[in-house]
Amino acid sequence: QVQLVESGGGLVQPGGSLRLSCAASRSISFYHMGWYRQAPGTPGKQRELVARMTRGGSTNYADSVKGRFTISRDNTKNTVYLQMNSLKPEDTAVYYCNAMLTSSNYWGQGTQVTVSS
């Protein structure tokens, strides 16, 4: 079992930056880690993949965030980060951290990001 706790969300103006953190309760070295988001007013919609990093360090991003967001991980701190730059109103969502390994799939409780002037 892995508990994940996100932090770093908040209100930011368009063009601003935020860094999200996801602290895990145990080692994440063997897990593929990802950030997903769910926009407001879309409770029935599947969470959208934002960025993912495999345990080997390979990354992939949603087309909508490429060049603006960067995922990173510090296995010594059991923490994953999402650096978000040039934020847009359409980035407004609840952001969730995910840890996945074969049949194990864990989620955090989410952190709200609101981009508005």
Secondary structure, DSSP 8 states (H G I E B T S, - for coil): ---EEEE--EEE-TT--EEEEEEESS--TTSEEEEEEE-TT-TTS--EEEEEE-TTS-EEE-TTTTTTEEEEEETTTTEEEEEE-S--GGG-EEEEEEEEETTEEEE---EEEEE--
